Amino acid sequence: MDEKNKLKIRMECPYCGEIRDIFMTLEEYVNYELYLNGYGLIQQMLPNIPAPDRELLKGGMCGKCWKEKIADPICEETAFS
């Protein structure tokens, strides 16, 4: 399914102001809503969404800012590779 057949969620990183569009299927959007209501972990609910986009959906921080402000250098390779 290409981007034109997906829902678009626009998110802005509060740290750098980067605006990203995250595209997901209707099923992924339902899972995202379930996650927001306390069901499951985001990586379980949205396994096909890239990790940086999940981080933005989860905490509002883009992948670049996450790497600069939070990432443990030991874990960084697996988190965003």
N, C-alpha and C positions, 0 to 999 in steps of 0.2 A: 504494500500500500504506500503510495507516495504522499508527499506533504500536503498536496491539495485535497486529499481525502481524509485528513486528520484534523483533530482539534488543535488549536494553537493557544498556548498559554504564554503571555508575555510577562517576563520577570525582570526586575531591575535590582542589581546589586547595590545595597546601601553604602558600601564602602568605596567603590570606584565609579559607580553610576552606569556600568555596562548594562545594556538592555539586551536580553536574549529571548528569542522565541523558541519555545519548547513544543514540539509536535508530538501528539499521542493519539492512539486510537480511542474509540469510545470506551472499549473495555479497560484500557489503561487509565482513562480519566475516571471511570467508576472506581477502579482500584486506588487511584490517588485520593478521591473523596473518602473512601473507606480508611485509608491511611491517616488523613487529616482528622478523622473521627476516632482515632485510637486503635484501629485494627492493623496488626502486623507491622513489620519493619519496612521502610521504604524500598530497600533492596529486594525484599521478597515481593512486594506489591508491584514494583515497576522494574523487573529484571532486565528489560530490553531498553530502558532509558539509560544513556551514558552516565557514569558516576558523577561527573561535574554538574550535569543537569539535575540529577537527583539531589545533590547537595544544595543547589540553588532552590529547588522546590522545597526542600526540607528546612533549610535555615536561612535562605535568602542571600547566601554568599556565593559569588561565582567561583569557579574552579581556580582561577588565577589568585584571587584574594585568599582562598582557602589555603593554597600552597604557601603563600607569603606569610600568613598570620597564624596558621594552626598546624599545618602538616608536620608530622614527624618525619625527618629525612629517611628513616629506616622503612616507614610504611608508605611513603609517597609513591614509590615505584609501583606497588600493587594497587593503590587506591585510584590512580588516574592513568594507568597504562592501557 
